[in-house]
């Protein structure tokens, strides 16, 4: 499994707030679905599991050098 950093922008937060969440998953798609109630619509809007709407800005793989 791989760790992913997901940056989100929520409609219920003030101005330029960007949230950051770390999730472990097999791929980027699975990591984003862990945050959402259903798949994002074609315009990129989504509904989060904890309520509220927003948008996923980026999904990046976390590279760790802890060997």
Secondary structure in CASP SS format (residue, H / E / C, confidence):
PFRMAT SS
TARGET T0000
AUTHOR 0000-0000-0000
METHOD secondary structure of the structure
MODEL  1
X C 1.00
X E 1.00
X E 1.00
X E 1.00
X E 1.00
X E 1.00
X E 1.00
X E 1.00
X E 1.00
X E 1.00
X C 1.00
X C 1.00
X C 1.00
X C 1.00
X C 1.00
X C 1.00
X C 1.00
X C 1.00
X E 1.00
X E 1.00
X E 1.00
X E 1.00
X E 1.00
X E 1.00
X E 1.00
X C 1.00
X C 1.00
X H 1.00
X H 1.00
X H 1.00
X H 1.00
X H 1.00
X H 1.00
X C 1.00
X C 1.00
X E 1.00
X C 1.00
X C 1.00
X C 1.00
X C 1.00
X C 1.00
X C 1.00
X C 1.00
X C 1.00
X E 1.00
X E 1.00
X E 1.00
X E 1.00
X C 1.00
X C 1.00
X C 1.00
X C 1.00
X E 1.00
X E 1.00
X E 1.00
X E 1.00
X E 1.00
X E 1.00
X E 1.00
X E 1.00
X E 1.00
X C 1.00
X C 1.00
X C 1.00
X C 1.00
X C 1.00
X C 1.00
END
